[in-house]
Amino acid sequence: MAKTSVSKGVSTSTDPKTLQLVRSPEETLPQAVGRIAPDPAVNAGTVMQSYGGHLGREVDLMSMINAIQGTTQRVKAGDLSDLEAMLVSQATALQTIFTNLARRAQGQEYQRNFEAFLGLALKAQAQSRSTISALVELKYPKTTVIAKQANVANGPQQVNNGNFETSTPACAHAAENRIQKFKELEASDGKWLDARTQGAAGGTDPHLATVGKGDGTNEPRRKSPGLP
């Protein structure tokens, strides 16, 4: 756990594990600690100190915090080289973990232990692949292209013409034949021809004769009621 050294002005503490905090004269100690508590570099530095036993006991906490702050500034400026190096190192470390666990799984005598080690090995392998994918996306980000719709198309088109629809060559040929028949009818001056022959009078009632042609001049007119 990191210790906190607070002074009014520049701190002169030489303990590498101490978090050096400079506060203004009007600040109280709780206020000064609360001010740096949300600092991402401070939090990351203290976590690195807790898990950095492999680096030795004499690791300067403030140096780690300054290094993290420097990386943050470079990323804000558009330099992603530190992040790329981080992803490469993580993918490589995960690959090492996968290899170690896979070899240990092979040496297990019981099925339960074999499955446990092999499952952890495959998880490390999946994390390594995911890290590599993140690195590729960071190095070569995907671009989104937004294109306006154009009324250009190739191949048969569907055309709605009244009651005719042509979407395939077969439909287009059928519609053309129908149009040709209409044109033939128009050529006959609009007269619809009846090709059937005149039939004889029906024989159902022999007492009926064919009605002759009349103009109605010899028939008396019917008078409306109330008229003279």
Residue frames as a rotation matrix with the C-alpha (Angstrom) as fourth column:
MET 1
0.578 0.816 0.000 0.00
0.816 -0.578 0.000 0.00
0.000 0.000 -1.000 0.00
ALA 2
-0.147 -0.663 0.734 1.39
0.619 -0.641 -0.455 3.38
0.772 0.387 0.505 -0.98
LYS 3
-0.085 0.025 -0.996 2.18
0.898 -0.430 -0.088 5.90
-0.431 -0.902 0.014 1.69
THR 4
0.531 0.328 0.781 1.35
0.648 -0.751 -0.126 9.58
0.546 0.573 -0.612 1.25
SER 5
-0.343 -0.678 -0.650 3.78
0.884 -0.467 0.021 12.34
-0.317 -0.568 0.760 2.01
VAL 6
0.576 0.633 0.518 2.15
0.733 -0.680 0.016 15.78
0.362 0.371 -0.855 2.11
SER 7
-0.339 -0.682 -0.648 4.08
0.817 -0.555 0.156 19.02
-0.466 -0.477 0.745 2.26
LYS 8
0.775 0.522 -0.356 3.39
0.330 -0.815 -0.477 22.66
-0.539 0.252 -0.804 1.57
GLY 9
0.359 -0.683 -0.636 5.63
-0.828 -0.547 0.120 23.27
-0.430 0.483 -0.763 -1.39
VAL 10
0.259 -0.366 -0.894 8.08
-0.686 0.582 -0.437 20.86
0.680 0.726 -0.100 -3.04
SER 11
0.950 0.122 0.286 8.36
-0.290 0.679 0.675 17.50
-0.112 -0.724 0.680 -1.31
THR 12
0.081 -0.989 -0.122 11.81
-0.939 -0.035 -0.342 16.27
0.334 0.142 -0.932 -0.40
SER 13
0.533 0.164 0.830 10.87
-0.566 0.798 0.206 12.71
-0.629 -0.579 0.518 0.61
THR 14
-0.336 -0.765 -0.550 13.31
-0.942 0.265 0.207 10.05
-0.013 0.587 -0.809 -0.59
ASP 15
-0.423 0.257 0.869 11.10
-0.182 0.915 -0.359 7.00
-0.888 -0.310 -0.340 0.04
PRO 16
-0.945 0.004 -0.326 10.37
-0.325 0.044 0.945 5.45
0.018 0.999 -0.040 -3.42
LYS 17
-0.654 0.737 -0.169 7.12
0.682 0.672 0.289 3.91
0.326 0.073 -0.942 -2.20
THR 18
-0.388 0.489 -0.781 5.71
0.560 -0.548 -0.621 7.19
-0.732 -0.678 -0.061 -0.90
LEU 19
0.125 0.535 0.836 3.14
0.942 -0.328 0.070 9.15
0.312 0.778 -0.545 -2.87
GLN 20
-0.725 -0.487 -0.487 4.38
0.609 -0.783 -0.124 12.70
-0.321 -0.387 0.864 -2.77
LEU 21
0.223 0.892 0.392 1.61
0.928 -0.318 0.195 15.25
0.298 0.321 -0.899 -2.63
VAL 22
-0.887 -0.457 -0.060 2.08
0.459 -0.865 -0.202 18.99
0.040 -0.206 0.978 -2.78
ARG 23
0.154 0.988 -0.020 -0.80
0.972 -0.148 0.182 21.06
0.177 -0.047 -0.983 -1.47
SER 24
-0.188 -0.125 0.974 -1.47
0.216 -0.973 -0.083 24.76
0.958 0.195 0.209 -1.35
PRO 25
-0.959 -0.270 0.084 -1.58
-0.011 -0.261 -0.965 26.62
0.283 -0.927 0.248 1.99
GLU 26
-0.433 0.861 0.267 -5.37
-0.901 -0.407 -0.149 26.96
-0.019 -0.305 0.952 1.91
GLU 27
0.170 0.475 -0.863 -5.89
-0.499 0.797 0.340 23.21
0.850 0.373 0.372 1.34
THR 28
0.321 -0.032 0.946 -6.42
-0.875 0.373 0.310 20.74
-0.363 -0.927 0.092 4.13
LEU 29
-0.717 -0.650 0.252 -4.99
-0.539 0.746 0.391 17.23
-0.442 0.145 -0.885 4.02
PRO 30
-0.215 0.690 0.692 -8.35
0.383 0.711 -0.590 15.56
-0.898 0.138 -0.417 3.22
GLN 31
0.710 0.483 -0.513 -8.92
-0.216 -0.544 -0.811 18.08
-0.671 0.686 -0.282 0.45
ALA 32
-0.035 -0.821 -0.570 -5.51
-0.952 -0.146 0.269 17.45
-0.304 0.552 -0.776 -1.08
VAL 33
-0.792 -0.217 0.570 -5.95
-0.147 0.975 0.166 13.67
-0.592 0.048 -0.805 -0.99
GLY 34
0.148 0.936 0.319 -9.46
0.367 0.248 -0.897 14.00
-0.918 0.250 -0.307 -2.45
ARG 35
0.491 -0.010 -0.871 -8.09
-0.634 -0.690 -0.349 16.13
-0.597 0.724 -0.346 -5.29
ILE 36
-0.405 -0.746 -0.529 -5.64
-0.913 0.295 0.282 13.47
-0.055 0.597 -0.800 -6.48
ALA 37
-0.338 0.292 0.895 -7.88
-0.297 0.869 -0.396 10.47
-0.893 -0.399 -0.207 -5.71
PRO 38
0.681 0.678 0.276 -9.56
0.027 0.354 -0.935 10.42
-0.732 0.644 0.223 -9.17
ASP 39
0.201 -0.671 -0.713 -6.26
-0.908 -0.401 0.121 10.98
-0.367 0.624 -0.690 -11.03
PRO 40
0.955 0.214 -0.207 -5.93
-0.284 0.863 -0.417 8.02
0.089 0.457 0.885 -13.47
ALA 41
0.237 -0.945 -0.227 -2.14
-0.286 0.155 -0.946 8.14
0.929 0.289 -0.234 -13.38
VAL 42
-0.370 -0.331 0.868 -2.08
-0.908 -0.069 -0.414 8.00
0.196 -0.941 -0.275 -9.58
ASN 43
0.505 0.647 0.571 -4.48
-0.726 0.676 -0.123 5.05
-0.466 -0.352 0.812 -9.48
ALA 44
0.895 -0.207 -0.395 -2.59
-0.158 0.682 -0.714 3.18
0.417 0.702 0.578 -12.18
GLY 45
-0.033 -0.988 0.152 0.71
-0.541 -0.110 -0.834 3.84
0.840 -0.110 -0.531 -10.43
THR 46
-0.210 0.005 0.978 -0.48
-0.961 0.183 -0.208 2.48
-0.180 -0.983 -0.033 -7.11
VAL 47
0.833 0.511 0.211 -1.89
-0.443 0.846 -0.296 -0.63
-0.330 0.153 0.931 -8.81
MET 48
0.622 -0.686 -0.377 1.42
-0.187 0.338 -0.922 -1.17
0.760 0.645 0.082 -10.61
GLN 49
-0.279 -0.738 0.614 3.21
-0.820 -0.150 -0.552 -0.83
0.500 -0.658 -0.564 -7.30
SER 50
0.208 0.446 0.871 0.97
-0.853 0.518 -0.062 -3.48
-0.478 -0.730 0.488 -5.71
TYR 51
0.915 0.215 0.342 1.44
-0.037 0.888 -0.458 -5.98
-0.403 0.406 0.820 -8.56
GLY 52
0.738 -0.655 -0.161 4.99
-0.382 -0.208 -0.900 -5.04
0.556 0.726 -0.404 -9.48
GLY 53
0.743 -0.455 0.490 6.83
-0.388 0.303 0.870 -7.29
-0.545 -0.837 0.049 -7.08
HIS 54
0.677 -0.491 0.547 8.68
0.678 0.705 -0.206 -8.85
-0.285 0.511 0.811 -9.99
LEU 55
0.658 -0.416 0.627 10.31
0.222 -0.689 -0.690 -5.46
0.720 0.593 -0.361 -10.63
GLY 56
-0.457 -0.832 -0.314 12.03
0.575 -0.007 -0.818 -5.37
0.679 -0.554 0.482 -7.28
ARG 57
0.168 0.508 -0.845 11.39
0.982 -0.157 0.101 -3.58
-0.082 -0.847 -0.525 -4.04
GLU 58
-0.360 -0.387 -0.849 13.01
0.386 -0.890 0.242 -0.28
-0.849 -0.240 0.470 -4.97
VAL 59
-0.387 0.355 0.851 10.49
0.877 -0.144 0.458 0.94
0.286 0.924 -0.256 -7.55
ASP 60
-0.934 -0.015 -0.357 9.84
0.152 -0.921 -0.359 4.65
-0.323 -0.390 0.862 -7.43
LEU 61
-0.141 0.982 0.127 6.11
0.824 0.187 -0.534 5.31
-0.549 0.030 -0.836 -7.32
MET 62
0.350 0.288 -0.891 6.33
-0.052 -0.944 -0.325 8.90
-0.935 0.160 -0.316 -8.50
SER 63
-0.661 -0.634 -0.402 8.44
-0.476 -0.060 0.877 7.87
-0.580 0.771 -0.262 -11.50
MET 64
-0.765 0.456 0.455 5.73
0.607 0.747 0.272 5.43
-0.216 0.484 -0.848 -12.60
ILE 65
0.247 0.899 -0.363 3.06
0.661 -0.430 -0.615 8.10
-0.709 -0.088 -0.700 -12.19
ASN 66
0.035 -0.318 -0.948 5.09
-0.427 -0.862 0.273 10.56
-0.904 0.395 -0.166 -14.26
ALA 67
-0.918 -0.388 0.082 5.62
-0.121 0.470 0.874 7.92
-0.378 0.793 -0.479 -16.96
ILE 68
-0.377 0.863 0.336 1.88
0.869 0.455 -0.194 7.23
-0.320 0.219 -0.922 -17.17
GLN 69
0.402 0.494 -0.771 1.14
0.252 -0.869 -0.426 10.94
-0.880 -0.023 -0.474 -17.38
GLY 70
-0.440 -0.641 -0.629 3.66
-0.506 -0.402 0.763 11.23
-0.742 0.654 -0.148 -20.24
THR 71
-0.894 0.175 0.412 1.95
0.398 0.732 0.553 8.39
-0.205 0.658 -0.724 -22.13
THR 72
0.068 0.987 -0.143 -1.42
0.813 -0.138 -0.566 10.07
-0.578 -0.077 -0.812 -21.62
GLN 73
0.205 -0.051 -0.977 -0.15
-0.224 -0.975 0.003 13.33
-0.953 0.219 -0.211 -23.08
ARG 74
-0.800 -0.549 -0.241 1.27
-0.368 0.132 0.920 11.58
-0.474 0.825 -0.308 -26.15
VAL 75
-0.626 0.655 0.423 -1.98
0.746 0.661 0.080 9.74
-0.227 0.365 -0.903 -26.77
LYS 76
0.320 0.753 -0.575 -3.91
0.499 -0.650 -0.574 13.00
-0.806 -0.103 -0.583 -26.52
ALA 77
-0.061 -0.447 -0.893 -1.55
-0.540 -0.737 0.406 14.46
-0.839 0.507 -0.197 -29.12
GLY 78
0.715 0.441 -0.542 -2.29
-0.688 0.310 -0.656 11.57
-0.122 0.842 0.525 -31.50
ASP 79
-0.287 -0.869 -0.403 0.84
-0.825 0.438 -0.357 9.46
0.487 0.230 -0.843 -30.87
LEU 80
0.711 0.658 0.248 -0.40
-0.700 0.632 0.331 5.90
0.061 -0.409 0.910 -30.28
SER 81
0.060 -0.775 -0.629 3.01
-0.477 0.532 -0.700 4.23
0.877 0.342 -0.338 -30.29
ASP 82
-0.717 -0.307 0.625 2.89
-0.692 0.215 -0.689 3.54
0.077 -0.927 -0.367 -26.54
LEU 83
0.179 0.871 0.457 -0.47
-0.783 0.407 -0.471 1.82
-0.596 -0.273 0.755 -26.86
GLU 84
0.672 -0.001 -0.741 0.73
-0.606 0.575 -0.550 -0.23
0.426 0.818 0.385 -29.81
ALA 85
-0.409 -0.894 -0.185 3.75
-0.523 0.396 -0.755 -1.38
0.748 -0.212 -0.629 -27.83
MET 86
-0.506 0.300 0.808 1.49
-0.796 0.199 -0.572 -2.26
-0.332 -0.933 0.138 -24.89
LEU 87
0.589 0.808 -0.008 -0.79
-0.732 0.529 -0.430 -4.41
-0.343 0.259 0.903 -27.04
VAL 88
0.368 -0.545 -0.753 2.15
-0.524 0.548 -0.653 -6.18
0.768 0.635 -0.084 -28.67
SER 89
-0.685 -0.680 0.261 3.66
-0.577 0.287 -0.765 -6.99
0.445 -0.675 -0.589 -25.28
GLN 90
-0.193 0.695 0.693 0.32
-0.819 0.275 -0.504 -8.20
-0.540 -0.665 0.516 -23.90
ALA 91
0.736 0.467 -0.490 -0.31
-0.672 0.591 -0.446 -10.46
0.081 0.658 0.749 -26.89
THR 92
-0.017 -0.841 -0.541 3.18
-0.462 0.486 -0.741 -11.90
0.887 0.237 -0.397 -26.55
ALA 93
-0.729 -0.232 0.644 2.77
-0.682 0.179 -0.709 -12.48
0.049 -0.956 -0.289 -22.80
LEU 94
0.225 0.904 0.363 -0.60
-0.824 0.376 -0.423 -14.17
-0.519 -0.204 0.830 -23.32
GLN 95
0.616 -0.088 -0.783 0.93
-0.571 0.635 -0.520 -16.41
0.543 0.768 0.341 -25.94
THR 96
-0.523 -0.851 -0.051 3.60
-0.503 0.356 -0.788 -17.40
0.688 -0.386 -0.614 -23.41
ILE 97
-0.461 0.451 0.765 0.91
-0.783 0.199 -0.589 -18.19
-0.418 -0.870 0.262 -20.84
PHE 98
0.620 0.721 -0.309 -0.94
-0.775 0.504 -0.381 -20.30
-0.119 0.476 0.871 -23.40
THR 99
0.201 -0.626 -0.754 2.18
-0.484 0.606 -0.632 -22.30
0.852 0.491 -0.181 -24.21
ASN 100
-0.749 -0.530 0.398 2.98
-0.578 0.228 -0.784 -22.90
0.325 -0.817 -0.477 -20.55
LEU 101
-0.185 0.769 0.611 -0.52
-0.795 0.249 -0.554 -24.04
-0.578 -0.588 0.565 -19.64
ALA 102
0.650 0.416 -0.636 -0.85
-0.738 0.545 -0.399 -26.24
0.181 0.728 0.661 -22.72
ARG 103
-0.206 -0.810 -0.549 2.38
-0.432 0.579 -0.692 -28.04
0.878 0.094 -0.469 -21.85
ARG 104
-0.801 -0.060 0.596 1.26
-0.596 0.188 -0.781 -28.49
-0.065 -0.980 -0.186 -18.25
ALA 105
0.263 0.960 0.101 -2.07
-0.893 0.281 -0.350 -29.89
-0.365 0.001 0.931 -19.43
GLN 106
0.417 -0.159 -0.895 -0.28
-0.611 0.679 -0.406 -32.51
0.672 0.716 0.186 -21.50
GLY 107
-0.593 -0.773 -0.224 1.57
-0.311 0.476 -0.822 -33.71
0.743 -0.418 -0.523 -18.42
GLN 108
-0.279 0.561 0.780 -1.54
-0.955 -0.076 -0.287 -34.28
-0.101 -0.824 0.557 -16.30
GLU 109
-0.993 -0.119 -0.012 -2.49
-0.120 0.993 0.012 -37.81
0.010 0.014 -1.000 -15.34
TYR 110
-0.466 0.885 0.003 -6.17
0.601 0.319 -0.732 -37.26
-0.649 -0.339 -0.681 -14.50
GLN 111
-0.307 0.438 0.845 -8.78
0.890 -0.182 0.418 -36.10
0.337 0.880 -0.334 -16.99
ARG 112
0.716 0.632 -0.297 -10.13
0.698 -0.652 0.294 -33.43
-0.007 -0.418 -0.909 -14.64
ASN 113
0.261 -0.706 -0.658 -6.76
0.251 -0.609 0.752 -31.75
-0.932 -0.362 0.019 -14.26
PHE 114
-0.627 -0.481 0.614 -6.08
0.679 0.050 0.733 -32.06
-0.383 0.875 0.295 -17.97
GLU 115
0.096 0.764 0.638 -9.34
0.905 -0.334 0.264 -30.27
0.414 0.552 -0.723 -18.84
ALA 116
0.758 0.177 -0.627 -8.69
0.521 -0.744 0.419 -27.54
-0.392 -0.645 -0.656 -16.25
PHE 117
-0.142 -0.905 -0.402 -5.23
0.233 -0.425 0.875 -26.69
-0.962 0.031 0.271 -17.57
LEU 118
-0.671 -0.090 0.736 -6.26
0.732 0.076 0.677 -26.98
-0.117 0.993 0.015 -21.21
GLY 119
0.422 0.886 0.190 -9.29
0.890 -0.445 0.098 -24.71
0.171 0.127 -0.977 -20.60
LEU 120
0.609 -0.287 -0.739 -7.06
0.241 -0.821 0.517 -22.03
-0.756 -0.493 -0.431 -19.06
ALA 121
-0.502 -0.847 0.175 -4.63
0.390 -0.041 0.920 -22.42
-0.772 0.531 0.351 -21.95
LEU 122
-0.358 0.440 0.823 -7.36
0.914 -0.014 0.405 -21.86
0.190 0.898 -0.397 -24.54
LYS 123
0.740 0.594 -0.315 -8.64
0.655 -0.743 0.137 -18.82
-0.152 -0.308 -0.939 -22.64
ALA 124
0.148 -0.781 -0.607 -5.14
0.119 -0.595 0.795 -17.30
-0.982 -0.190 0.005 -22.74
GLN 125
-0.691 -0.388 0.610 -4.94
0.602 0.161 0.783 -18.08
-0.402 0.908 0.122 -26.45
ALA 126
0.176 0.846 0.504 -8.32
0.957 -0.268 0.116 -16.39
0.233 0.461 -0.856 -27.08
GLN 127
0.752 0.052 -0.657 -7.22
0.362 -0.865 0.347 -13.31
-0.550 -0.499 -0.670 -25.15
SER 128
-0.338 -0.930 -0.141 -4.02
0.254 -0.235 0.938 -13.16
-0.906 0.282 0.316 -27.18
ARG 129
-0.539 0.213 0.815 -6.00
0.841 0.092 0.533 -13.28
0.039 0.973 -0.229 -30.42
SER 130
0.589 0.808 -0.025 -8.38
0.805 -0.584 0.104 -10.59
0.069 -0.081 -0.994 -29.14
THR 131
0.401 -0.534 -0.745 -5.43
0.227 -0.729 0.645 -8.38
-0.888 -0.428 -0.171 -28.22
ILE 132
-0.678 -0.649 0.344 -3.95
0.459 -0.009 0.888 -8.80
-0.573 0.761 0.304 -31.69
SER 133
-0.085 0.738 0.670 -7.31
0.962 -0.113 0.247 -7.85
0.258 0.665 -0.701 -33.24
ALA 134
0.776 0.341 -0.530 -7.40
0.524 -0.817 0.242 -4.70
-0.351 -0.465 -0.813 -31.10
LEU 135
-0.119 -0.911 -0.395 -3.88
0.211 -0.412 0.886 -3.87
-0.970 0.022 0.241 -32.24
VAL 136
-0.653 -0.082 0.753 -4.84
0.745 0.113 0.658 -4.26
-0.139 0.990 -0.012 -35.90
GLU 137
0.384 0.876 0.293 -7.89
0.887 -0.438 0.148 -2.02
0.258 0.203 -0.945 -35.45
LEU 138
0.641 -0.225 -0.734 -5.75
0.316 -0.794 0.519 0.57
-0.700 -0.564 -0.438 -33.70
LYS 139
-0.425 -0.903 -0.059 -3.07
0.224 -0.168 0.960 0.45
-0.877 0.395 0.274 -36.38
TYR 140
-0.981 0.166 0.099 -5.42
0.079 -0.126 0.989 0.24
0.177 0.978 0.110 -39.35
PRO 141
-0.573 0.817 -0.064 -8.80
-0.101 -0.148 -0.984 1.66
-0.813 -0.557 0.167 -38.30
LYS 142
-0.397 0.554 0.732 -11.82
0.885 0.441 0.147 0.80
-0.241 0.706 -0.666 -40.39
THR 143
-0.937 0.109 -0.332 -13.25
-0.185 -0.961 0.205 3.58
-0.297 0.254 0.921 -42.53
THR 144
-0.167 0.959 0.227 -16.95
0.601 0.282 -0.748 4.12
-0.782 0.012 -0.623 -43.09
VAL 145
-0.990 -0.128 0.057 -17.98
0.114 -0.498 0.860 5.21
-0.082 0.858 0.507 -46.58
ILE 146
-0.119 0.980 -0.161 -21.35
0.355 -0.109 -0.929 6.93
-0.927 -0.168 -0.335 -46.97
ALA 147
-0.967 -0.198 0.161 -22.42
0.202 -0.207 0.957 7.11
-0.156 0.958 0.240 -50.61
LYS 148
-0.362 0.873 -0.328 -25.52
-0.682 -0.488 -0.545 8.78
-0.636 0.027 0.771 -52.00
GLN 149
-0.076 0.437 0.896 -28.00
0.362 0.849 -0.384 6.51
-0.929 0.296 -0.223 -53.72
ALA 150
-0.655 -0.166 -0.737 -27.78
-0.596 -0.486 0.639 6.64
-0.465 0.858 0.219 -57.48
ASN 151
0.437 0.876 0.204 -30.53
-0.437 0.405 -0.803 5.53
-0.786 0.262 0.560 -59.85
VAL 152
-0.003 -0.520 -0.854 -28.18
-0.972 0.204 -0.120 3.36
0.237 0.829 -0.506 -61.84
ALA 153
0.166 0.078 0.983 -28.63
-0.477 0.879 0.011 -0.38
-0.863 -0.470 0.183 -62.15
ASN 154
-0.646 -0.438 -0.625 -27.62
-0.762 0.333 0.555 -3.14
-0.034 0.835 -0.549 -64.50
GLY 155
-0.953 0.266 0.146 -29.71
0.272 0.962 0.021 -5.96
-0.135 0.060 -0.989 -65.89
PRO 156
-0.376 0.893 0.248 -33.50
0.565 0.008 0.825 -6.24
0.735 0.451 -0.507 -66.38
GLN 157
-0.985 0.124 0.122 -35.57
-0.174 -0.713 -0.679 -3.57
0.003 -0.690 0.724 -64.70
GLN 158
-0.420 0.906 -0.050 -39.15
0.885 0.397 -0.242 -3.63
-0.200 -0.146 -0.969 -63.49
VAL 159
-0.989 0.141 0.032 -41.28
-0.121 -0.929 0.351 -1.03
0.079 0.343 0.936 -65.24
ASN 160
-0.404 0.914 -0.045 -44.89
0.616 0.236 -0.751 -0.41
-0.676 -0.332 -0.658 -64.24
ASN 161
-0.973 0.130 -0.192 -46.82
-0.231 -0.621 0.749 0.72
-0.022 0.773 0.634 -67.34
GLY 162
-0.123 0.987 -0.104 -50.52
-0.884 -0.062 0.462 0.73
0.450 0.148 0.881 -66.62
ASN 163
0.723 0.463 0.513 -51.44
-0.639 0.731 0.240 -2.92
-0.264 -0.501 0.824 -66.21
PHE 164
0.784 -0.503 -0.363 -48.19
0.073 0.656 -0.751 -4.24
0.616 0.562 0.551 -67.66
GLU 165
0.677 -0.645 0.354 -45.19
-0.575 -0.164 0.801 -5.27
-0.459 -0.746 -0.482 -65.55
THR 166
0.794 -0.516 -0.321 -41.93
0.009 0.538 -0.843 -6.33
0.608 0.666 0.432 -67.11
SER 167
0.657 -0.593 0.465 -39.27
-0.681 -0.204 0.703 -7.55
-0.322 -0.779 -0.538 -64.77
THR 168
-0.117 -0.684 0.720 -37.81
-0.001 0.725 0.689 -10.49
-0.993 0.080 -0.086 -66.71
PRO 169
-0.841 -0.235 -0.487 -37.21
-0.464 -0.148 0.873 -11.13
-0.277 0.961 0.016 -70.43
ALA 170
-0.808 0.581 0.100 -40.11
0.579 0.753 0.313 -13.62
0.106 0.311 -0.944 -70.48
CYS 171
-0.007 0.825 -0.565 -42.52
0.735 -0.379 -0.562 -11.10
-0.678 -0.420 -0.604 -68.97
ALA 172
-0.336 -0.183 -0.924 -41.29
-0.313 -0.903 0.293 -8.43
-0.888 0.388 0.246 -71.36
HIS 173
-0.995 -0.036 -0.097 -41.96
-0.104 0.354 0.930 -10.72
0.001 0.935 -0.356 -74.36
ALA 174
-0.462 0.885 -0.051 -45.49
0.885 0.457 -0.092 -11.49
-0.058 -0.088 -0.994 -73.15
ALA 175
0.047 0.462 -0.886 -46.24
0.378 -0.829 -0.412 -7.83
-0.925 -0.315 -0.213 -72.64
GLU 176
-0.695 -0.364 -0.620 -44.95
-0.403 -0.517 0.755 -7.04
-0.595 0.775 0.212 -76.13
ASN 177
-0.900 0.408 0.151 -47.35
0.397 0.627 0.670 -9.60
0.178 0.663 -0.727 -77.64
ARG 178
-0.087 0.912 -0.402 -50.26
0.911 -0.091 -0.403 -8.07
-0.404 -0.401 -0.822 -75.76
ILE 179
-0.153 -0.037 -0.987 -49.37
-0.067 -0.997 0.048 -4.60
-0.986 0.074 0.150 -76.96
GLN 180
-0.953 -0.238 -0.185 -49.17
-0.202 0.048 0.978 -5.89
-0.224 0.970 -0.093 -80.56
LYS 181
-0.558 0.818 0.141 -52.71
0.826 0.533 0.184 -7.29
0.075 0.219 -0.973 -80.30
PHE 182
0.138 0.600 -0.788 -54.00
0.584 -0.692 -0.425 -3.94
-0.800 -0.401 -0.445 -79.11
LYS 183
-0.531 -0.402 -0.746 -52.31
-0.331 -0.712 0.619 -2.26
-0.780 0.575 0.245 -82.05
GLU 184
-0.958 0.220 0.186 -54.07
0.275 0.505 0.818 -4.64
0.086 0.835 -0.544 -84.47
LEU 185
-0.105 0.973 -0.206 -57.43
0.970 0.055 -0.235 -3.73
-0.218 -0.224 -0.950 -82.95
GLU 186
0.021 0.058 -0.998 -56.65
0.148 -0.987 -0.055 -0.02
-0.989 -0.147 -0.029 -83.26
ALA 187
-0.878 -0.430 -0.209 -55.85
-0.146 -0.174 0.974 -0.52
-0.455 0.886 0.090 -86.97
SER 188
-0.652 0.702 0.287 -59.46
0.727 0.474 0.497 -1.64
0.212 0.533 -0.819 -87.62
ASP 189
-0.623 0.351 0.699 -60.81
-0.132 -0.928 0.348 1.88
0.771 0.125 0.625 -86.78
GLY 190
-0.795 0.250 0.553 -62.16
-0.596 -0.151 -0.789 0.75
-0.114 -0.956 0.269 -83.47
LYS 191
0.239 0.906 -0.349 -64.64
-0.922 0.324 0.211 -1.73
0.304 0.271 0.913 -85.03
TRP 192
-0.497 -0.324 0.805 -64.85
-0.629 0.773 -0.077 -4.98
-0.598 -0.545 -0.588 -83.22
LEU 193
-0.341 0.296 -0.892 -65.51
-0.822 0.367 0.436 -7.73
0.456 0.882 0.118 -85.75
ASP 194
0.059 0.426 0.903 -67.78
-0.661 0.694 -0.284 -10.68
-0.748 -0.580 0.322 -85.06
ALA 195
-0.679 -0.460 -0.572 -66.55
-0.734 0.405 0.546 -13.59
-0.020 0.791 -0.612 -87.13
ARG 196
-0.684 0.457 0.568 -69.48
0.127 0.842 -0.524 -15.76
-0.718 -0.286 -0.634 -86.21
THR 197
-0.901 0.418 0.116 -72.10
0.128 0.000 0.992 -16.59
0.415 0.908 -0.053 -88.98
GLN 198
-0.494 0.798 0.344 -75.74
-0.861 -0.504 -0.068 -15.54
0.119 -0.330 0.936 -88.62
GLY 199
-0.959 0.136 0.249 -77.76
0.039 0.933 -0.357 -18.31
-0.281 -0.332 -0.900 -87.02
ALA 200
-0.585 0.811 0.000 -81.23
0.165 0.118 0.979 -19.49
0.794 0.572 -0.203 -88.02
ALA 201
-0.125 0.646 0.753 -84.34
-0.830 -0.484 0.277 -18.70
0.543 -0.591 0.596 -86.02
GLY 202
-0.869 -0.220 0.444 -84.90
-0.468 0.657 -0.591 -20.94
-0.161 -0.721 -0.674 -83.05
GLY 203
-0.474 0.699 -0.536 -87.50
-0.243 0.481 0.842 -23.71
0.846 0.530 -0.058 -83.29
THR 204
-0.981 0.075 -0.177 -88.65
0.192 0.344 -0.919 -23.73
-0.008 -0.936 -0.352 -79.74
ASP 205
-0.240 0.943 -0.229 -91.99
0.161 -0.194 -0.968 -22.03
-0.957 -0.269 -0.105 -80.56
PRO 206
-0.681 -0.085 0.727 -93.32
0.706 0.187 0.683 -22.59
-0.194 0.979 -0.067 -84.13
HIS 207
0.379 0.917 0.125 -96.15
0.924 -0.368 -0.108 -20.05
-0.053 0.157 -0.986 -83.69
LEU 208
0.455 -0.284 -0.844 -93.74
0.139 -0.914 0.382 -17.16
-0.879 -0.291 -0.376 -83.42
ALA 209
0.684 -0.240 0.689 -92.53
0.709 -0.004 -0.705 -15.44
0.172 0.971 0.168 -86.52
THR 210
-0.403 -0.910 -0.098 -89.65
0.914 -0.405 -0.009 -13.17
-0.031 -0.093 0.995 -87.17
VAL 211
0.382 0.518 -0.765 -90.42
0.534 -0.799 -0.274 -9.59
-0.754 -0.304 -0.582 -86.23
GLY 212
0.344 -0.203 0.917 -90.23
0.888 -0.247 -0.388 -7.31
0.305 0.948 0.096 -89.20
LYS 213
-0.722 -0.676 -0.151 -88.57
0.692 -0.705 -0.155 -3.96
-0.002 -0.216 0.976 -89.37
GLY 214
0.403 0.886 0.228 -90.72
0.844 -0.456 0.281 -1.06
0.353 0.079 -0.932 -88.27
ASP 215
-0.573 -0.613 0.543 -90.26
0.393 -0.788 -0.474 2.61
0.719 -0.058 0.693 -87.64
GLY 216
-0.604 0.365 -0.709 -93.12
0.758 -0.011 -0.652 3.01
-0.246 -0.931 -0.270 -85.15
THR 217
-0.976 0.215 -0.039 -95.02
-0.217 -0.930 0.297 5.64
0.028 0.298 0.954 -87.23
ASN 218
-0.371 0.889 -0.270 -98.28
-0.210 0.202 0.956 3.65
0.905 0.411 0.112 -87.41
GLU 219
-0.297 0.243 -0.924 -98.50
0.831 0.542 -0.125 3.02
0.470 -0.805 -0.363 -83.72
PRO 220
0.586 0.567 0.579 -100.58
0.191 -0.791 0.581 5.38
0.787 -0.230 -0.572 -81.60
ARG 221
-0.525 -0.781 0.338 -98.80
-0.117 -0.327 -0.938 7.37
0.843 -0.532 0.080 -78.99
ARG 222
-0.067 0.416 -0.907 -99.47
0.906 0.405 0.119 6.77
0.417 -0.814 -0.404 -75.38
LYS 223
0.172 0.202 0.964 -100.93
-0.058 -0.975 0.215 9.74
0.983 -0.093 -0.156 -73.62
SER 224
-0.843 -0.491 -0.220 -99.78
0.232 0.037 -0.972 10.75
0.486 -0.870 0.083 -70.23
PRO 225
-0.072 0.854 -0.515 -102.44
0.985 0.141 0.097 10.96
0.155 -0.501 -0.851 -67.53
GLY 226
0.116 0.216 -0.969 -103.98
0.582 -0.806 -0.110 14.38
-0.805 -0.551 -0.219 -67.23
LEU 227
-0.778 -0.400 -0.484 -103.18
-0.158 -0.621 0.768 15.50
-0.608 0.674 0.419 -70.80
PRO 228
0.271 0.922 -0.275 -105.95
-0.558 -0.083 -0.826 16.08
-0.784 0.378 0.493 -73.46
